[in-house]
Every structure is written in C-alpha cells, then in structure tokens.
Amino acid sequence: MESASGTGRRSEEKRQAILDAARRVFTANGYLGTTTDQLAAAASVSKQTLYKYFHDKEGLFTALITTVSDRIHDPFQELTAAMGTAPDSEAAVRILAEQFAHSIMSAQVQQIRRLVIAEAARFPDLGRLYWQRGFERVLASVAACLRVLAERQLLAIADPAVAAQHLAGILLWIPSNRVMFCGIPDQFEAETELKEVIELGVKAFISAYRFEITEIQNAQQG
C-alpha cells in the first residue's frame, strides 16, 4: 500500500505537469485561444483530471500565474555585496545591467510577461500580483545595489528607487517592447541586440549619474 507521503508527492507531480503543459499552451495561444481539450491533451491527462485539480480553465490559468509569481527568483540579492567591492562605477553598473537584462529578457520570462499583459484587463489581480512579486521586487533589489554605489560616492544618486527605474527603462525599452509587439526574435539576433543595448545603456546611465568632482568636494566639505 502506498504511503500518504507517496500519494501526496505523486499528486503534486501531476499538478506540476499540468501547470508546465498549461504554460506552453497558454503562451502559444493566449487565454481565449486555449481550450480545456488542448490543455488536457498537452498534459496527457483527461479533462476530468484537469477539473479535479483546477476546476476549470480559469482556475488553471490563475494557478499558473500565481505559481510563476511565487517562484520568481530575485537575481540581485546576491549582488549587493559585489557592489561594495567593484573597482569603479562602470564595472558595477555593467554587472547590474547584464544580470538585469539577461534575467528579464529570457524567452520564458518574456512569454509569461506577454501573457500577463494581454490578459490584464480580464485578470487584473493576477497582473498586479505578477508586477508586485516580480518586477517591483526586482527593482527594489536594484535600488539597494545602487544605494551602495551612492554611499561609496561612485555615482551621484539621490533617489536609488528612481535610478533603478531609469536603468530598467534604458535596458528594456527597445528589446522588451520589440518582443511585446513582434514576438520572440531569433536567438542570435536577440543576443546581439541585447549586448549592444547593455553597452550603450551602461554608458548612458553612468553619464546621467556620474559623480562630478564638484559634488565630491561639496560632500567632503559638508
């Protein structure tokens, strides 16, 4: 006889398999373009099994976005210490820019982002959840990193939260908008474009927040 823990593990594995399949189907077809028949077929389960775990298509979609939001990894928590040892502002900002751009511009993240944006009017609570647990939390970590650079007087940043938004805008405006309108580009094309965006973005950000010699003198006198 199978133990309760074994049954629970198998049930959770089945649930996750359905969610993984749902992610592929929803990102390919959108919410309205997806049917329960497609979802069940993609997960290799019956519709009855799908209903058992998620009740209906809306329940499955809600579970998918909630699960994705809960599992968003903050890639900047571990970079705060690196900001304290970076040799100069350019090296520090490049670390942030490369981590941020590659994390947000991954194909999987962009697919979910498109899906959430497309269905935000129909599921506003899910859109808010994804924003708060994802992008907003990541921006707060970027701001914490920039605060370290300001304290080291490597950059003149009065408001790290605003500066984090500026850095995000410089890095994401072109490539992310392109994905939103045109879909995921060819991998080589995307990597080439992103590399250029990062290099130009780092220079633009440092130019905007450079700590001028007069500011250093004023800070020392103050």
KERO-189469 format. One record per atom (N, C-alpha, C): residue number from 1; x, y, z; residue in three letters. Coordinates in steps of 0.2 Angstrom, whole numbers, plus 5000, padded with zeros to 4 digits. Layout:
! residues N
   nr    xx    yy    zz  rest
  NUM     X     Y     Z   Ala
...
This chain:
! residues 222
   nr    xx    yy    zz  rest
    1  5004  4994  5000   Met
    1  5000  5000  5000   Met
    1  5004  5006  5000   Met
    2  5003  5011  4996   Glu
    2  5007  5017  4995   Glu
    2  5006  5022  5001   Glu
    3  5011  5025  5004   Ser
    3  5010  5029  5010   Ser
    3  5007  5035  5008   Ser
    4  5004  5039  5013   Ala
    4  5001  5045  5012   Ala
    4  5006  5050  5008   Ala
    5  5012  5050  5011   Ser
    5  5018  5055  5008   Ser
    5  5019  5053  5001   Ser
    6  5019  5047  4999   Gly
    6  5020  5045  4992   Gly
    6  5014  5047  4987   Gly
    7  5008  5046  4990   Thr
    7  5002  5048  4986   Thr
    7  5002  5056  4985   Thr
    8  5004  5060  4991   Gly
    8  5004  5067  4990   Gly
    8  5010  5069  4985   Gly
    9  5015  5066  4985   Arg
    9  5021  5068  4980   Arg
    9  5019  5066  4973   Arg
   10  5015  5061  4972   Arg
   10  5013  5059  4965   Arg
   10  5008  5064  4963   Arg
   11  5003  5066  4968   Ser
   11  4998  5071  4966   Ser
   11  5001  5078  4964   Ser
   12  5006  5080  4968   Glu
   12  5010  5086  4967   Glu
   12  5013  5086  4960   Glu
   13  5016  5080  4959   Glu
   13  5020  5080  4952   Glu
   13  5015  5080  4946   Glu
   14  5009  5077  4947   Lys
   14  5004  5078  4942   Lys
   14  5002  5085  4941   Lys
   15  5001  5088  4947   Arg
   15  4998  5095  4947   Arg
   15  5004  5099  4943   Arg
   16  5010  5098  4944   Gln
   16  5015  5102  4941   Gln
   16  5016  5101  4934   Gln
   17  5015  5095  4932   Ala
   17  5015  5093  4925   Ala
   17  5009  5096  4921   Ala
   18  5004  5097  4924   Ile
   18  4998  5100  4921   Ile
   18  5000  5108  4920   Ile
   19  5003  5111  4925   Leu
   19  5005  5118  4925   Leu
   19  5010  5119  4920   Leu
   20  5015  5114  4919   Asp
   20  5020  5115  4914   Asp
   20  5017  5115  4907   Asp
   21  5012  5110  4906   Ala
   21  5009  5110  4900   Ala
   21  5005  5116  4898   Ala
   22  5001  5118  4903   Ala
   22  4997  5124  4903   Ala
   22  5001  5130  4901   Ala
   23  5007  5131  4904   Arg
   23  5011  5136  4902   Arg
   23  5013  5137  4894   Arg
   24  5014  5131  4892   Arg
   24  5016  5130  4885   Arg
   24  5010  5132  4880   Arg
   25  5004  5130  4882   Val
   25  4998  5131  4878   Val
   25  4996  5138  4879   Val
   26  4995  5141  4885   Phe
   26  4993  5147  4886   Phe
   26  4998  5153  4882   Phe
   27  5004  5152  4883   Thr
   27  5009  5156  4880   Thr
   27  5008  5156  4872   Thr
   28  5007  5150  4870   Ala
   28  5006  5149  4862   Ala
   28  5000  5152  4860   Ala
   29  4994  5151  4863   Asn
   29  4988  5153  4861   Asn
   29  4984  5158  4864   Asn
   30  4986  5161  4870   Gly
   30  4983  5165  4874   Gly
   30  4977  5162  4878   Gly
   31  4974  5166  4882   Tyr
   31  4969  5163  4886   Tyr
   31  4963  5161  4882   Tyr
   32  4960  5166  4878   Leu
   32  4954  5165  4874   Leu
   32  4955  5159  4869   Leu
   33  4961  5159  4866   Gly
   33  4963  5154  4861   Gly
   33  4964  5147  4863   Gly
   34  4964  5146  4870   Thr
   34  4965  5140  4873   Thr
   34  4959  5136  4875   Thr
   35  4959  5130  4874   Thr
   35  4953  5126  4876   Thr
   35  4955  5121  4881   Thr
   36  4950  5118  4885   Thr
   36  4952  5113  4890   Thr
   36  4954  5107  4887   Thr
   37  4951  5105  4881   Asp
   37  4954  5100  4877   Asp
   37  4961  5100  4875   Asp
   38  4963  5106  4873   Gln
   38  4970  5107  4872   Gln
   38  4975  5106  4878   Gln
   39  4972  5109  4884   Leu
   39  4976  5109  4890   Leu
   39  4977  5101  4892   Leu
   40  4971  5098  4892   Ala
   40  4971  5091  4894   Ala
   40  4976  5087  4890   Ala
   41  4976  5088  4883   Ala
   41  4980  5084  4878   Ala
   41  4987  5085  4879   Ala
   42  4989  5092  4881   Ala
   42  4996  5094  4881   Ala
   42  4999  5091  4888   Ala
   43  4994  5090  4893   Ala
   43  4997  5087  4899   Ala
   43  4996  5079  4899   Ala
   44  4993  5077  4894   Ser
   44  4992  5069  4894   Ser
   44  4988  5067  4900   Ser
   45  4982  5071  4901   Val
   45  4978  5069  4906   Val
   45  4971  5070  4903   Val
   46  4966  5067  4907   Ser
   46  4959  5068  4905   Ser
   46  4956  5074  4907   Ser
   47  4951  5077  4904   Lys
   47  4948  5083  4906   Lys
   47  4945  5082  4913   Lys
   48  4943  5076  4915   Gln
   48  4941  5075  4922   Gln
   48  4947  5076  4927   Gln
   49  4953  5074  4925   Thr
   49  4958  5075  4930   Thr
   49  4960  5083  4930   Thr
   50  4960  5086  4925   Leu
   50  4961  5093  4925   Leu
   50  4956  5097  4929   Leu
   51  4950  5095  4929   Tyr
   51  4945  5098  4933   Tyr
   51  4946  5096  4940   Tyr
   52  4948  5090  4941   Lys
   52  4949  5088  4948   Lys
   52  4954  5093  4952   Lys
   53  4959  5095  4948   Tyr
   53  4965  5099  4951   Tyr
   53  4963  5106  4951   Tyr
   54  4960  5108  4945   Phe
   54  4960  5116  4944   Phe
   54  4952  5118  4943   Phe
   55  4948  5114  4943   His
   55  4941  5115  4942   His
   55  4939  5117  4935   His
   56  4942  5122  4932   Asp
   56  4941  5124  4925   Asp
   56  4947  5128  4922   Asp
   57  4946  5131  4916   Lys
   57  4951  5134  4913   Lys
   57  4954  5140  4917   Lys
   58  4949  5144  4919   Glu
   58  4951  5150  4923   Glu
   58  4955  5148  4929   Glu
   59  4953  5143  4933   Gly
   59  4956  5140  4939   Gly
   59  4963  5138  4937   Gly
   60  4964  5135  4931   Leu
   60  4971  5133  4929   Leu
   60  4975  5139  4927   Leu
   61  4972  5144  4924   Phe
   61  4976  5150  4922   Phe
   61  4978  5154  4928   Phe
   62  4974  5154  4933   Thr
   62  4975  5158  4939   Thr
   62  4981  5154  4943   Thr
   63  4980  5148  4943   Ala
   63  4985  5144  4947   Ala
   63  4992  5145  4943   Ala
   64  4992  5145  4937   Leu
   64  4998  5146  4933   Leu
   64  5002  5152  4935   Leu
   65  4998  5158  4934   Ile
   65  5001  5164  4935   Ile
   65  5003  5165  4942   Ile
   66  4999  5163  4947   Thr
   66  5001  5163  4954   Thr
   66  5007  5159  4956   Thr
   67  5008  5153  4953   Thr
   67  5014  5149  4954   Thr
   67  5020  5152  4951   Thr
   68  5019  5155  4945   Val
   68  5025  5158  4942   Val
   68  5027  5164  4946   Val
   69  5023  5168  4949   Ser
   69  5024  5174  4953   Ser
   69  5028  5172  4959   Ser
   70  5025  5166  4962   Asp
   70  5028  5164  4969   Asp
   70  5035  5162  4968   Asp
   71  5037  5159  4962   Arg
   71  5043  5156  4961   Arg
   71  5048  5161  4957   Arg
   72  5046  5167  4956   Ile
   72  5051  5172  4953   Ile
   72  5057  5173  4958   Ile
   73  5063  5172  4955   His
   73  5069  5172  4958   His
   73  5072  5179  4958   His
   74  5074  5182  4963   Asp
   74  5077  5189  4963   Asp
   74  5084  5188  4962   Asp
   75  5087  5190  4956   Pro
   75  5094  5189  4954   Pro
   75  5099  5194  4957   Pro
   76  5096  5199  4961   Phe
   76  5100  5204  4963   Phe
   76  5102  5204  4971   Phe
   77  5099  5200  4975   Gln
   77  5100  5199  4982   Gln
   77  5107  5198  4983   Gln
   78  5110  5194  4979   Glu
   78  5117  5191  4980   Glu
   78  5122  5196  4977   Glu
   79  5120  5202  4973   Leu
   79  5124  5206  4970   Leu
   79  5126  5212  4975   Leu
   80  5122  5213  4980   Thr
   80  5123  5219  4984   Thr
   80  5131  5219  4987   Thr
   81  5133  5213  4989   Ala
   81  5140  5213  4991   Ala
   81  5145  5215  4986   Ala
   82  5143  5213  4980   Ala
   82  5148  5214  4974   Ala
   82  5148  5222  4973   Ala
   83  5143  5225  4974   Met
   83  5143  5232  4973   Met
   83  5148  5236  4978   Met
   84  5150  5233  4984   Gly
   84  5154  5235  4989   Gly
   84  5161  5234  4987   Gly
   85  5163  5230  4982   Thr
   85  5170  5228  4980   Thr
   85  5171  5230  4973   Thr
   86  5166  5232  4969   Ala
   86  5168  5234  4962   Ala
   86  5173  5239  4962   Ala
   87  5177  5239  4957   Pro
   87  5183  5244  4957   Pro
   87  5181  5251  4955   Pro
   88  5175  5251  4951   Asp
   88  5173  5258  4949   Asp
   88  5166  5257  4947   Asp
   89  5163  5263  4945   Ser
   89  5156  5263  4943   Ser
   89  5154  5259  4937   Ser
   90  5158  5260  4932   Glu
   90  5157  5256  4926   Glu
   90  5156  5248  4927   Glu
   91  5161  5246  4931   Ala
   91  5161  5239  4932   Ala
   91  5155  5237  4936   Ala
   92  5153  5241  4941   Ala
   92  5147  5239  4945   Ala
   92  5141  5239  4941   Ala
   93  5140  5245  4937   Val
   93  5134  5245  4933   Val
   93  5133  5240  4928   Val
   94  5139  5238  4925   Arg
   94  5139  5233  4920   Arg
   94  5137  5226  4923   Arg
   95  5139  5225  4929   Ile
   95  5136  5219  4932   Ile
   95  5129  5219  4933   Ile
   96  5126  5224  4935   Leu
   96  5119  5225  4936   Leu
   96  5115  5225  4930   Leu
   97  5118  5228  4925   Ala
   97  5115  5228  4918   Ala
   97  5114  5222  4915   Ala
   98  5120  5218  4915   Glu
   98  5120  5211  4912   Glu
   98  5115  5207  4916   Glu
   99  5115  5207  4922   Gln
   99  5111  5202  4926   Gln
   99  5103  5204  4925   Gln
  100  5102  5210  4925   Phe
  100  5095  5213  4924   Phe
  100  5093  5211  4917   Phe
  101  5096  5213  4912   Ala
  101  5094  5212  4905   Ala
  101  5093  5205  4903   Ala
  102  5098  5201  4905   His
  102  5098  5194  4903   His
  102  5092  5190  4907   His
  103  5091  5192  4914   Ser
  103  5086  5189  4918   Ser
  103  5079  5191  4915   Ser
  104  5077  5197  4913   Ile
  104  5071  5199  4911   Ile
  104  5070  5198  4904   Ile
  105  5075  5197  4900   Met
  105  5074  5196  4893   Met
  105  5074  5189  4891   Met
  106  5075  5184  4896   Ser
  106  5075  5177  4894   Ser
  106  5068  5176  4890   Ser
  107  5068  5171  4886   Ala
  107  5062  5169  4882   Ala
  107  5056  5167  4886   Ala
  108  5058  5164  4892   Gln
  108  5052  5161  4896   Gln
  108  5049  5167  4900   Gln
  109  5053  5171  4902   Val
  109  5050  5177  4906   Val
  109  5046  5182  4901   Val
  110  5049  5183  4895   Gln
  110  5045  5187  4891   Gln
  110  5039  5184  4888   Gln
  111  5038  5177  4888   Gln
  111  5032  5174  4886   Gln
  111  5027  5175  4891   Gln
  112  5029  5174  4897   Ile
  112  5024  5175  4903   Ile
  112  5022  5182  4903   Ile
  113  5027  5187  4902   Arg
  113  5025  5194  4903   Arg
  113  5020  5196  4898   Arg
  114  5021  5193  4891   Arg
  114  5016  5195  4886   Arg
  114  5009  5192  4888   Arg
  115  5009  5186  4891   Leu
  115  5003  5183  4893   Leu
  115  4999  5187  4898   Leu
  116  5003  5189  4903   Val
  116  5000  5193  4909   Val
  116  4997  5200  4906   Val
  117  5001  5203  4902   Ile
  117  4999  5209  4899   Ile
  117  4993  5209  4895   Ile
  118  4993  5204  4891   Ala
  118  4987  5203  4886   Ala
  118  4981  5201  4890   Ala
  119  4981  5198  4896   Glu
  119  4975  5196  4900   Glu
  119  4974  5201  4906   Glu
  120  4978  5206  4907   Ala
  120  4977  5210  4912   Ala
  120  4971  5213  4913   Ala
  121  4967  5215  4908   Ala
  121  4960  5218  4909   Ala
  121  4955  5212  4911   Ala
  122  4956  5206  4909   Arg
  122  4952  5201  4911   Arg
  122  4954  5198  4918   Arg
  123  4960  5198  4920   Phe
  123  4963  5196  4926   Phe
  123  4967  5201  4930   Phe
  124  4964  5207  4932   Pro
  124  4968  5212  4935   Pro
  124  4972  5211  4941   Pro
  125  4969  5206  4945   Asp
  125  4973  5204  4951   Asp
  125  4979  5200  4950   Asp
  126  4978  5196  4945   Leu
  126  4984  5192  4943   Leu
  126  4990  5197  4940   Leu
  127  4988  5202  4936   Gly
  127  4993  5206  4933   Gly
  127  4996  5210  4939   Gly
  128  4992  5212  4944   Arg
  128  4995  5216  4950   Arg
  128  5000  5211  4954   Arg
  129  4998  5205  4954   Leu
  129  5002  5200  4958   Leu
  129  5008  5199  4955   Leu
  130  5008  5198  4948   Tyr
  130  5015  5197  4944   Tyr
  130  5019  5203  4945   Tyr
  131  5016  5209  4944   Trp
  131  5020  5215  4945   Trp
  131  5023  5216  4952   Trp
  132  5019  5215  4957   Gln
  132  5022  5216  4964   Gln
  132  5027  5211  4966   Gln
  133  5026  5204  4964   Arg
  133  5031  5199  4966   Arg
  133  5037  5198  4962   Arg
  134  5036  5201  4956   Gly
  134  5041  5201  4951   Gly
  134  5045  5207  4950   Gly
  135  5043  5211  4945   Phe
  135  5046  5217  4943   Phe
  135  5048  5222  4949   Phe
  136  5042  5223  4953   Glu
  136  5043  5228  4958   Glu
  136  5048  5226  4963   Glu
  137  5048  5219  4965   Arg
  137  5053  5217  4970   Arg
  137  5060  5217  4967   Arg
  138  5061  5215  4960   Val
  138  5067  5216  4957   Val
  138  5070  5223  4957   Val
  139  5066  5228  4956   Leu
  139  5068  5235  4956   Leu
  139  5070  5237  4963   Leu
  140  5067  5234  4968   Ala
  140  5069  5236  4975   Ala
  140  5076  5234  4976   Ala
  141  5078  5228  4973   Ser
  141  5085  5225  4974   Ser
  141  5090  5229  4970   Ser
  142  5088  5231  4964   Val
  142  5092  5235  4960   Val
  142  5094  5242  4964   Val
  143  5088  5244  4967   Ala
  143  5089  5251  4971   Ala
  143  5094  5250  4976   Ala
  144  5094  5244  4980   Ala
  144  5098  5243  4985   Ala
  144  5105  5242  4983   Ala
  145  5106  5240  4977   Cys
  145  5113  5239  4974   Cys
  145  5116  5246  4973   Cys
  146  5111  5250  4970   Leu
  146  5113  5257  4968   Leu
  146  5114  5261  4974   Leu
  147  5111  5260  4979   Arg
  147  5112  5264  4986   Arg
  147  5119  5263  4988   Arg
  148  5122  5257  4987   Val
  148  5129  5255  4989   Val
  148  5133  5259  4985   Val
  149  5132  5260  4979   Leu
  149  5137  5264  4974   Leu
  149  5136  5271  4976   Leu
  150  5130  5274  4978   Ala
  150  5130  5281  4980   Ala
  150  5134  5282  4987   Ala
  151  5133  5277  4991   Glu
  151  5137  5278  4998   Glu
  151  5144  5278  4997   Glu
  152  5146  5274  4992   Arg
  152  5154  5274  4990   Arg
  152  5156  5280  4986   Arg
  153  5151  5284  4984   Gln
  153  5152  5290  4980   Gln
  153  5155  5288  4973   Gln
  154  5153  5283  4971   Leu
  154  5155  5281  4964   Leu
  154  5150  5284  4959   Leu
  155  5143  5285  4961   Leu
  155  5138  5288  4957   Leu
  155  5134  5293  4962   Leu
  156  5132  5298  4958   Ala
  156  5128  5303  4962   Ala
  156  5121  5301  4961   Ala
  157  5118  5297  4966   Ile
  157  5111  5295  4966   Ile
  157  5108  5298  4972   Ile
  158  5103  5302  4971   Ala
  158  5099  5305  4977   Ala
  158  5093  5300  4979   Ala
  159  5090  5297  4974   Asp
  159  5085  5293  4975   Asp
  159  5086  5286  4971   Asp
  160  5089  5281  4975   Pro
  160  5090  5275  4971   Pro
  160  5084  5271  4968   Pro
  161  5078  5272  4971   Ala
  161  5072  5269  4968   Ala
  161  5071  5272  4961   Ala
  162  5071  5278  4960   Val
  162  5070  5281  4954   Val
  162  5076  5279  4949   Val
  163  5082  5279  4951   Ala
  163  5088  5277  4947   Ala
  163  5087  5270  4945   Ala
  164  5084  5266  4949   Ala
  164  5083  5259  4947   Ala
  164  5078  5259  4941   Ala
  165  5073  5263  4941   Gln
  165  5068  5263  4936   Gln
  165  5071  5266  4930   Gln
  166  5076  5271  4930   His
  166  5079  5273  4924   His
  166  5084  5268  4921   His
  167  5087  5264  4925   Leu
  167  5091  5259  4922   Leu
  167  5087  5254  4919   Leu
  168  5081  5252  4922   Ala
  168  5077  5247  4919   Ala
  168  5074  5249  4912   Ala
  169  5073  5256  4912   Gly
  169  5070  5259  4906   Gly
  169  5075  5259  4900   Gly
  170  5081  5261  4902   Ile
  170  5087  5261  4897   Ile
  170  5088  5254  4894   Ile
  171  5087  5249  4898   Leu
  171  5089  5242  4896   Leu
  171  5083  5238  4893   Leu
  172  5077  5240  4895   Leu
  172  5071  5236  4892   Leu
  172  5067  5239  4887   Leu
  173  5067  5246  4886   Trp
  173  5063  5249  4882   Trp
  173  5063  5246  4875   Trp
  174  5068  5246  4872   Ile
  174  5069  5243  4865   Ile
  174  5068  5236  4865   Ile
  175  5072  5231  4868   Pro
  175  5071  5224  4867   Pro
  175  5064  5221  4869   Pro
  176  5062  5224  4875   Ser
  176  5056  5221  4878   Ser
  176  5050  5223  4874   Ser
  177  5050  5229  4872   Asn
  177  5044  5232  4868   Asn
  177  5044  5228  4861   Asn
  178  5050  5227  4859   Arg
  178  5050  5223  4852   Arg
  178  5047  5216  4853   Arg
  179  5049  5213  4859   Val
  179  5046  5206  4860   Val
  179  5038  5207  4861   Val
  180  5036  5212  4864   Met
  180  5029  5213  4866   Met
  180  5025  5213  4859   Met
  181  5028  5217  4854   Phe
  181  5024  5218  4848   Phe
  181  5026  5213  4843   Phe
  182  5032  5210  4842   Cys
  182  5034  5206  4837   Cys
  182  5035  5199  4839   Cys
  183  5035  5197  4845   Gly
  183  5036  5190  4847   Gly
  183  5044  5189  4848   Gly
  184  5045  5183  4850   Ile
  184  5052  5181  4852   Ile
  184  5057  5181  4846   Ile
  185  5062  5185  4845   Pro
  185  5066  5185  4839   Pro
  185  5071  5179  4839   Pro
  186  5074  5179  4834   Asp
  186  5079  5174  4833   Asp
  186  5085  5174  4838   Asp
  187  5087  5169  4841   Gln
  187  5091  5169  4847   Gln
  187  5098  5173  4846   Gln
  188  5101  5172  4840   Phe
  188  5107  5175  4839   Phe
  188  5106  5183  4838   Phe
  189  5100  5184  4835   Glu
  189  5098  5191  4834   Glu
  189  5097  5195  4840   Glu
  190  5093  5191  4845   Ala
  190  5092  5194  4851   Ala
  190  5098  5195  4855   Ala
  191  5102  5190  4855   Glu
  191  5108  5191  4859   Glu
  191  5113  5197  4857   Glu
  192  5113  5197  4850   Thr
  192  5117  5203  4848   Thr
  192  5114  5210  4849   Thr
  193  5108  5210  4849   Glu
  193  5104  5216  4850   Glu
  193  5105  5218  4858   Glu
  194  5104  5213  4862   Leu
  194  5104  5214  4869   Leu
  194  5111  5216  4871   Leu
  195  5116  5213  4868   Lys
  195  5123  5215  4870   Lys
  195  5124  5223  4869   Lys
  196  5122  5225  4863   Glu
  196  5123  5232  4861   Glu
  196  5119  5236  4866   Glu
  197  5113  5234  4867   Val
  197  5108  5238  4872   Val
  197  5112  5239  4879   Val
  198  5115  5234  4881   Ile
  198  5118  5234  4888   Ile
  198  5124  5239  4888   Ile
  199  5128  5238  4883   Glu
  199  5134  5243  4882   Glu
  199  5132  5250  4882   Glu
  200  5127  5251  4878   Leu
  200  5125  5258  4877   Leu
  200  5122  5261  4883   Leu
  201  5118  5256  4886   Gly
  201  5114  5258  4892   Gly
  201  5119  5259  4898   Gly
  202  5124  5255  4899   Val
  202  5129  5257  4904   Val
  202  5132  5264  4904   Val
  203  5134  5265  4898   Lys
  203  5137  5272  4896   Lys
  203  5132  5278  4898   Lys
  204  5126  5277  4896   Ala
  204  5121  5282  4896   Ala
  204  5119  5283  4904   Ala
  205  5119  5277  4908   Phe
  205  5117  5278  4915   Phe
  205  5122  5281  4919   Phe
  206  5129  5279  4917   Ile
  206  5134  5282  4921   Ile
  206  5135  5289  4919   Ile
  207  5134  5291  4913   Ser
  207  5134  5298  4911   Ser
  207  5129  5302  4915   Ser
  208  5123  5299  4916   Ala
  208  5117  5303  4919   Ala
  208  5119  5304  4927   Ala
  209  5122  5299  4929   Tyr
  209  5123  5299  4937   Tyr
  209  5130  5299  4939   Tyr
  210  5134  5302  4934   Arg
  210  5141  5302  4936   Arg
  210  5142  5307  4942   Arg
  211  5147  5305  4946   Phe
  211  5148  5309  4952   Phe
  211  5154  5314  4950   Phe
  212  5152  5321  4949   Glu
  212  5157  5326  4947   Glu
  212  5161  5328  4952   Glu
  213  5167  5330  4950   Ile
  213  5172  5332  4955   Ile
  213  5169  5338  4960   Ile
  214  5165  5342  4958   Thr
  214  5162  5347  4962   Thr
  214  5158  5344  4967   Thr
  215  5154  5339  4965   Glu
  215  5150  5336  4970   Glu
  215  5154  5332  4976   Glu
  216  5159  5329  4974   Ile
  216  5164  5326  4978   Ile
  216  5167  5331  4983   Ile
  217  5169  5337  4981   Gln
  217  5171  5342  4985   Gln
  217  5166  5344  4990   Gln
  218  5160  5345  4987   Asn
  218  5154  5348  4992   Asn
  218  5153  5343  4997   Asn
  219  5153  5336  4995   Ala
  219  5151  5331  5000   Ala
  219  5157  5331  5006   Ala
  220  5163  5332  5004   Gln
  220  5168  5332  5009   Gln
  220  5168  5338  5013   Gln
  221  5166  5343  5010   Gln
  221  5166  5349  5014   Gln
  221  5159  5349  5019   Gln
  222  5154  5346  5017   Gly
  222  5148  5345  5021   Gly
  222  5149  5340  5026   Gly
